[in-house]
Amino acid sequence: FVSGKVKLDDHTIVLNTPKLNYDLNSRFATYDAGARILDKKSTLTSREGIYNTVSKNFTFKKNVRVWDKEGGLLKADSLKYNTLSKEAYFICPTQIINKKDTVYTSSGFYNTQTKVSNFTGRSTAIMEDFTLTGDTLFYDSPTKIGVARGNVEFVSKKDKVILTGDHGRYAGNTGITRVYGRALMRNILEKDTLYLTADTLVSYESKKDSVRKLYAYKNV
């Protein structure tokens, strides 16, 4: 039992806390008075935590925050994290905030170094002009590539266009969105809504003139 400006350094992270309990048999460190955990690329704080110094697995509880050096922020009430792989595993509603996008999810994992996310519960990625939602969601923040499956909804905010379907893929760098499987487009006009269905819907935004076109393939 250690108290008073406690520092734990296992060569992968540095943990600072007012008091710490450490089990020399199981190699588990626990705290309940708040702690700050530092590694080379991120800083994490939480009220309570359990750390296995052998497997490098952390379980954080109460007011968990993870900051990276590029300005990203992860917020949750509880979180599992491995200090070697730099992967965070979600066990409750979680918010991930990067420079130009925000992701809401409740299960899955996120690599704090590569910014690649793989969500296994209903999740939403909110970008500057679009949102992408699905029962499962893969999202790569640096390349702006999102792949959603199950009750997919893609919303273009400025065009007031909503695409829904079973599967969807969004590529932010090319401006191409593809939705297929019971694909439906709703274009919300001033006093009406235009509905369009097809086997596959492809939305393309030209980078030159910002004009968005929609292509519908088969059984339109």
N, C-alpha and C positions, 0 to 999 in steps of 0.2 A: 504494500500500500504506500504510494508516494504522493506527496502533496507539496505545493508551492512552486510555481513556475516549472512544471514538469515538461521535459523534452524527451521524446522517443525518436531515435534515428536508426532505421534498419537498412540504410543505403539505397532505399527506393523512395521513401517519403520521410518527412520530418513532421512529427505530431507535437503540437504544443497545447497544454491543457492545465488548469489549476490543480487537478488531482487525477490520479490514475491508479487502477487496480491491474496488476499483471500476474497471471498464473504461470509459473515456471514449468509446470507439468504439461499443460495443454498449449502453452505459448499464446494464450489469448490476452489481449489488452482491452480493458473496458473503461469507459468514462461516462459521467452523467452531469458534468458541470460545464459543458461546452468545450469545443476544441477547434483548432485551426490546423489543417493538414496541408503541407506544401510539398510539391514535387517540381520538376524542372519546367513544366508547362502549365500548371494549374494550381489553384488554391481552393480548398474545400472547407466549409464550416458546418457544424451541426451541434445540436444540444447534447445528444447521446450517441454512442457508437461502440461497436465491437470490432476488433481487428485481430485476424489470425496472422501472426507474423511469419508463419510457415507457408501457407497457401497464398498470402497477400490479399485475402478477401476481406473487405470492409462491409459492415452493415451499419448504415447511418439512420438516425431517427430524429424527428422534430426539427423543423426549420432548416432543411438541408439546402445549401447553396454551393454551386461549383462555378468558379470563374476561370476562364483560360486567358492566356496572355494576348489573344487576338480580340478580346472584348466579348466573347461568348459567355452566356450565363445559363445555368440549369437550376431550376427551382422545384423542390418536391418536399413532401413531409417525411418520406422514407425512401431509401435508396441502397442498392448493393453496388459495390465498386471494386474492381481488381486493380491494384496499383502497378502491376506488371503490364497487363494488356491495355490498360487505360480505358476499359469498357465499363460503362454504367448500365446496370440492369434495373428496370423500373418495376416496382411492386405496388404503386399507387399513382393517382393522377400527377402528371409531371409536365412542366413547361420548359422548353428549350428555346432560348432566344439568341439568335445570331444577328449580324449586322443588318441583313435585309429580309430575314424570314424568322418565323416563330412556329414551333411545332407543339401541339398538345397531344398527349398520349397517356396511357395508363399501364401498358405492358410492352416489353420488348427490350432492346438494348441500343446503346449509343456510344460510339467511339469518340472520346473527347479530343483525340489527336487528328484523325482523318475527317471528322464531322459526318461520318456515314451512320445513318440510323436504320434500324430494322424493327418495325413495330408490329406486334402480333395482336393488338387490340384496336378497336376503332380509334383512328387517329386523324388529325388534321394538320396540314402544313399550310401556313398563311404566308404568302409571298407579297411582294410590293403591289402587284396588280391582279393576282390570282390566289385562289385557295384550292387545295386538293384534299379530299377526304376519302377514306376507305376503311373497310373492316381490318385489312392489313395494309401496311404502308412501308415501302422502302424509300428513303430519301437521302440523297447525297448533296449536302449543302454547297460545297465548292463548285460542282458542275451543274447544280440546279436540276438534277434528274430525279423525278419521282415516279414510282410504280405503285399503283394501288389496285387492290382486288377486293371484290365484294361490296355491293351497294356504293359504287364509286360516284362521287360528285365533284365536278370541276366547275368553278365559278370564275368568270372573267368580270371583274368589277366594273371596268370602264365601259365595256360593251353590253353589260346587262345580259350576258349569255350564260346559261347553266347547261352543262353536259352531264348526263347520268348514264350508268351502264354497269355491267358486271366487272369489267376490267378497264384500266386506264393507265396511260403513260404520258408524262409531261417532261419535255426537254426545254429548259429555260433558255439555253444558249442558242438553240435553233428556232425557238418560237413555235414548235410543233407539239400539239396535243392529240393523242389518239384514244378514242373510247370505242369499245366493242362489247357485244353481248347485251341485247336489249337496249341498244344505244338510243338515247333521246336527247334532243336539243330543245331548250325553251329560250326564246329570245323575247325579253320583256320590253314591250313598246309602251308608248304613252298611255294608250287606252285599250290595249289588246296584248295578247301573247301569241307568238308564232311557234307552233310545234312542228318538229321534223324528226322522223325516225328512219333508221337504216341499220343494216348489219354492222357497219363501221362508220364512225364519224371522225374526220380528221380536221382539226383547226390549225390554221397556219397564219402567223403574223409576220408580215414583211418587215425586216429591220430598216429598210430604206425609207418607207413612207408610213410605217405603223398601221397599215391597213390589214385587218384580219379577215381571212377567207375561210369558209367552211366547205369541206368536200364530203359528200355522202356516197357510200359504195354499197350497191346491191340492196334490192327490196326497199327503195326509198318511198 
